[in-house]
Amino acid sequence: MAKTVPRLTAEQIRLIVATAWDDPPPYTKTLMEHSIAQGELVQLMKREMTPVAYKLWASKAKGVKAPTKKAVWPHGK
């Protein structure tokens, strides 16, 4: 379960939402600038955005693939 979102001012929330909207997944810029992890960010975005805007924002993450790892001997070629 994700941590609860810390208490934030309206200005802090506005900055976090703006950063998260522009930041491509896995949202490292949001973590580095605002110390908000991905689970906390998802909770915050669900709370602060309209359902349509949240679905649009969340769809960005679904289209991104994780970086691939090279196979290492003896388990791969």
C-alpha distances in whole Angstrom, upper triangle without the diagonal:
4,7,9,12,15,18,20,24,25,27,24,22,25,25,21,21,25,23,20,23,25,23,23,20,18,18,20,22,19,18,21,23,20,18,15,12,12,8,10,13,12,11,14,16,15,16,20,21,23,21,24,23,20,21,23,21,18,21,22,19,20,23,23,23,21,24,26,27,31,31,33,35,36,33,34,37
4,6,9,12,15,17,21,22,23,20,18,21,21,17,18,21,20,17,20,22,20,20,17,16,15,17,19,16,14,18,19,16,14,11,9,8,5,6,10,9,8,11,13,13,14,17,18,21,20,22,21,18,19,21,19,16,20,20,17,19,22,21,22,20,23,26,27,30,31,33,36,36,34,35,37
4,6,9,12,14,18,20,21,18,16,20,20,16,18,21,20,17,21,23,21,22,19,17,16,17,19,16,14,17,18,15,12,10,9,10,7,6,10,11,9,11,14,14,14,17,19,22,21,24,23,19,21,23,20,19,22,22,20,22,25,24,25,23,26,28,29,33,34,35,38,39,36,37,40
4,6,9,12,15,17,19,16,14,18,18,15,16,20,19,17,20,23,21,22,20,19,17,19,20,16,15,18,18,15,13,10,10,11,9,6,10,10,8,9,12,12,12,14,17,19,20,23,21,18,20,23,20,19,22,23,21,23,26,25,27,26,28,31,32,36,37,38,42,42,40,41,43
4,7,8,12,13,15,12,11,14,15,12,13,17,16,15,17,20,19,21,19,18,16,17,17,14,13,16,15,12,11,8,9,11,9,5,8,9,7,7,10,11,10,12,15,18,18,21,19,16,19,21,18,18,21,21,20,22,25,25,26,25,28,31,32,36,38,39,43,43,41,42,44
4,6,10,12,14,11,10,14,14,12,14,17,17,16,19,21,20,23,21,20,18,18,18,14,14,16,15,11,10,9,11,13,12,8,10,13,11,9,13,14,13,14,17,20,21,24,22,20,23,24,21,21,25,24,23,26,28,27,29,28,30,33,35,38,40,41,45,45,43,44,46
4,7,10,12,10,9,13,14,13,15,18,18,17,20,22,22,24,24,23,20,21,20,16,16,18,16,13,13,12,14,16,15,11,13,15,13,10,14,15,13,13,17,20,22,24,22,20,24,25,22,23,26,26,25,28,31,30,32,31,33,37,38,42,44,45,48,49,47,47,50
4,7,8,6,6,10,11,10,12,15,15,15,18,20,20,23,23,22,19,19,18,15,15,17,14,11,12,11,14,16,16,12,12,15,13,10,13,15,13,12,15,19,21,23,21,19,23,24,21,22,25,25,24,27,30,29,31,31,33,36,38,41,44,45,48,50,47,48,50
4,5,5,6,9,10,11,12,14,15,16,18,20,21,24,24,24,21,22,20,16,17,18,16,13,15,14,18,19,19,15,15,17,16,12,15,17,14,12,16,19,22,24,21,20,24,24,22,23,27,26,26,29,31,31,33,33,35,39,40,44,46,48,51,53,50,51,52
4,6,5,6,9,10,11,12,14,15,16,19,20,23,24,24,21,22,20,16,18,20,17,14,16,15,19,20,20,16,15,17,16,12,13,15,13,10,13,16,19,21,18,18,22,22,20,22,25,25,25,28,30,30,33,33,35,38,41,44,47,48,52,53,51,51,53
4,5,5,6,9,10,11,12,14,15,17,18,22,23,23,20,20,18,15,17,18,14,12,15,15,19,20,20,17,16,18,17,14,14,17,15,12,15,18,21,22,19,19,23,22,20,22,25,24,25,28,30,29,32,32,34,38,40,43,46,47,51,53,50,50,52
4,5,5,6,9,10,11,12,14,16,16,20,20,20,17,17,15,12,14,14,11,9,12,11,15,16,17,14,13,16,15,11,13,16,14,12,15,18,21,22,19,18,22,22,19,21,24,23,23,26,28,27,30,29,31,35,36,40,43,44,48,49,47,47,49
4,5,5,6,9,10,10,12,14,15,18,19,19,16,17,15,12,14,15,13,10,12,11,14,15,15,12,10,13,12,8,9,12,11,8,11,14,17,19,15,15,18,18,16,17,21,20,20,23,25,25,28,28,30,33,35,39,42,43,47,48,46,46,48
4,6,5,6,9,10,11,13,14,17,19,20,16,18,15,12,15,16,13,12,15,13,16,17,18,15,12,14,14,11,10,14,12,9,11,14,17,18,14,15,18,17,15,18,20,19,20,24,25,25,28,28,30,34,36,40,42,44,48,50,47,47,48
4,6,5,6,9,10,11,12,16,17,18,14,15,12,10,13,13,10,9,12,12,15,16,17,15,12,15,15,12,12,15,15,12,13,17,19,20,16,16,19,18,15,18,21,19,20,23,24,23,26,26,28,32,34,37,40,42,46,47,45,45,46
4,5,5,6,8,10,10,13,14,15,11,12,10,7,10,11,9,7,10,8,11,12,14,11,8,11,12,9,9,13,13,11,12,16,18,18,15,14,17,17,13,15,18,17,17,20,22,21,24,23,25,29,31,34,37,39,43,44,42,42,43
4,5,5,6,9,10,13,14,15,11,14,12,9,12,14,12,11,13,11,13,12,14,12,9,10,11,8,7,11,11,8,9,12,14,15,11,11,14,13,10,13,15,14,15,18,20,19,23,23,25,29,31,35,38,40,43,45,42,42,43
4,6,5,6,9,12,14,15,12,14,11,10,13,14,12,12,15,13,15,15,17,15,12,14,15,12,10,14,14,12,11,14,17,16,13,13,16,14,11,14,16,15,16,19,20,20,23,23,25,29,32,35,38,40,44,45,43,42,44
4,5,5,6,10,12,13,9,10,8,6,10,11,9,9,12,11,13,13,15,14,11,13,15,13,11,15,16,14,14,17,19,18,15,14,17,15,12,14,16,14,15,18,19,18,21,21,22,26,28,32,35,37,40,42,40,39,41
4,5,5,8,9,10,7,9,8,6,9,11,10,10,12,10,11,10,12,12,8,10,12,10,9,12,14,12,12,15,16,16,12,11,14,12,9,10,13,11,11,15,16,15,18,18,20,24,26,30,33,35,39,40,38,37,38
4,6,8,10,12,9,12,11,10,13,15,14,14,16,14,15,13,15,15,11,11,14,12,10,13,15,12,11,14,15,14,10,10,12,10,7,10,11,9,11,14,15,15,18,19,21,25,28,31,34,36,40,42,39,38,39
4,6,10,12,9,11,9,10,13,14,13,14,16,15,16,14,17,17,13,14,17,15,13,16,18,16,15,17,18,17,13,14,15,12,10,12,13,10,12,15,15,14,18,19,20,24,27,30,33,35,39,41,38,37,38
4,7,8,6,8,6,7,10,11,11,12,14,13,13,12,15,15,12,13,16,15,13,17,19,17,16,19,19,19,15,14,16,14,10,12,13,10,10,14,14,12,15,16,17,21,23,26,30,32,36,37,35,34,35
4,6,6,8,9,10,12,13,14,15,16,15,14,12,15,16,13,14,17,17,15,17,20,19,18,20,20,19,16,15,15,13,10,11,11,8,8,11,11,9,12,12,14,17,20,23,26,29,33,35,32,31,32
3,5,7,9,10,11,13,15,15,15,13,12,9,12,14,11,12,15,16,14,16,19,19,18,20,19,19,16,14,14,13,10,10,10,7,6,9,9,7,9,9,12,15,18,21,24,27,30,32,29,28,30
4,6,9,9,9,12,14,14,14,12,10,8,11,13,11,12,15,16,15,17,20,20,19,22,21,21,18,16,16,16,13,11,13,10,8,11,11,9,10,9,11,14,17,20,23,25,29,30,28,27,29
4,6,6,7,9,10,11,11,9,8,7,11,11,9,10,14,13,13,16,18,17,17,20,20,20,17,15,16,15,12,12,14,11,9,13,14,12,13,13,14,18,20,24,26,28,32,34,31,31,32
4,5,5,6,9,10,10,9,8,9,12,13,11,13,16,16,16,19,20,20,20,23,24,24,21,19,20,19,16,15,17,14,13,16,17,14,15,14,14,18,20,23,26,27,31,33,31,30,32
4,5,5,6,8,9,10,10,11,14,14,12,14,17,16,15,19,20,19,20,23,24,24,20,19,21,19,16,16,18,15,14,18,18,16,18,17,17,21,23,26,29,30,34,36,34,34,35
4,6,5,6,7,6,8,9,12,11,8,11,14,12,12,16,17,16,17,20,21,21,18,16,19,18,14,15,17,15,14,18,19,17,19,18,19,23,25,28,31,32,36,38,36,35,37
4,6,6,5,5,5,8,11,10,9,12,14,13,14,17,18,18,19,22,23,24,21,19,21,20,17,17,19,17,15,19,20,18,19,18,19,22,24,27,30,31,34,36,34,34,36
4,6,6,8,9,11,14,14,12,16,18,16,17,21,21,21,22,25,26,27,24,22,24,23,19,20,22,20,18,22,23,20,21,19,20,23,24,28,30,31,35,37,35,35,36
4,6,8,11,13,16,14,12,16,18,15,16,20,20,19,20,24,25,26,23,21,24,23,19,20,23,20,19,23,24,22,23,22,23,26,28,31,34,35,38,40,39,38,40
4,5,9,11,13,11,10,14,15,12,14,17,17,16,18,22,23,24,21,19,22,22,18,19,22,20,19,23,24,22,24,23,24,28,29,32,35,36,40,41,40,40,41
4,6,10,12,10,10,13,14,13,15,18,18,18,20,23,24,26,23,20,23,23,19,20,23,21,19,23,24,22,24,22,23,26,27,31,33,34,37,39,37,37,39
4,7,8,6,6,10,10,9,11,14,15,15,17,20,21,22,20,17,20,20,16,16,20,18,16,20,22,20,22,20,22,25,27,30,33,34,37,39,36,37,39
4,6,5,6,9,10,10,12,14,15,16,18,21,21,22,20,17,19,20,16,15,18,17,14,17,20,18,19,17,19,22,24,27,29,30,34,35,33,33,35
4,5,5,6,9,10,10,12,14,15,16,19,18,20,17,14,16,16,13,12,15,14,11,14,16,15,16,15,17,20,22,26,28,29,33,34,31,32,34
4,5,5,6,9,10,11,13,14,15,18,17,19,18,14,16,17,14,12,16,15,13,15,18,17,18,17,20,23,24,28,30,31,35,35,33,33,36
4,5,5,6,9,10,11,12,14,17,17,19,17,14,16,18,15,14,17,17,15,18,20,20,21,20,23,26,27,31,33,34,38,39,36,37,39
4,5,5,6,9,10,10,12,15,15,17,14,11,14,15,11,11,15,14,12,15,18,17,19,19,21,25,27,30,33,34,38,39,36,36,38
4,5,5,6,9,10,10,13,12,14,12,9,11,13,10,8,12,13,11,13,16,16,18,18,21,24,26,30,32,34,38,39,36,36,38
4,6,5,6,9,10,13,12,15,14,10,13,15,13,11,15,16,15,17,20,20,22,22,25,28,30,34,35,37,41,41,38,39,41
4,5,5,6,8,12,12,15,13,10,13,15,12,12,16,16,16,18,21,21,23,23,26,29,31,35,37,39,43,44,41,41,43
4,5,5,6,9,10,11,9,7,10,11,9,9,13,13,13,16,18,19,21,22,25,28,31,34,36,39,42,43,40,40,42
4,6,6,8,7,10,9,6,9,11,10,10,13,15,14,16,19,20,22,23,26,29,32,36,38,40,43,44,41,41,43
4,6,8,9,12,11,9,12,14,13,13,17,18,18,20,23,23,26,26,30,33,35,39,41,43,46,47,44,44,46
4,7,9,12,10,9,12,14,12,13,17,17,18,20,23,23,26,27,30,33,36,39,42,44,47,48,46,45,47
4,6,8,6,6,9,10,9,11,14,15,16,18,20,22,25,26,29,32,35,39,41,43,47,48,45,44,46
4,5,5,6,9,10,11,12,14,16,17,19,21,23,26,27,31,34,37,40,42,45,48,50,46,46,48
4,6,5,6,9,10,10,12,15,16,16,19,21,24,26,29,32,35,38,40,43,47,47,44,44,46
4,5,5,6,9,10,11,13,15,16,17,20,23,25,28,31,35,38,40,43,46,47,44,43,45
4,5,5,6,9,10,11,14,15,16,18,22,24,27,30,33,36,39,42,45,46,43,42,44
4,5,5,6,8,10,11,13,15,17,20,21,25,28,31,34,36,39,42,44,40,40,42
4,5,5,6,9,10,11,13,15,18,20,24,26,29,33,35,38,41,42,39,38,40
4,6,5,7,10,10,11,14,17,20,23,26,29,32,35,38,41,42,39,38,39
4,5,6,8,10,11,12,16,18,21,24,27,30,33,36,39,41,37,37,38
4,5,6,7,9,11,14,16,19,22,25,28,30,33,37,38,35,34,36
4,5,5,7,9,12,15,18,21,24,27,30,33,36,37,34,33,34
4,6,6,7,11,13,16,19,22,25,28,31,34,36,33,32,33
4,5,6,9,10,13,16,19,23,25,28,32,33,30,29,30
4,6,8,10,14,16,19,23,25,28,31,32,29,28,29
4,7,10,13,15,19,21,24,27,30,32,29,27,28
4,7,9,12,15,19,21,24,28,29,26,25,26
4,6,8,12,15,17,21,24,25,22,21,22
4,6,9,13,15,18,22,23,20,19,21
4,7,10,13,15,19,21,19,17,18
4,7,9,12,16,18,15,14,15
4,6,9,13,14,12,11,12
4,6,10,12,11,9,9
4,7,9,7,5,6
4,6,6,5,7
3,5,5,6
4,6,8
4,7
4
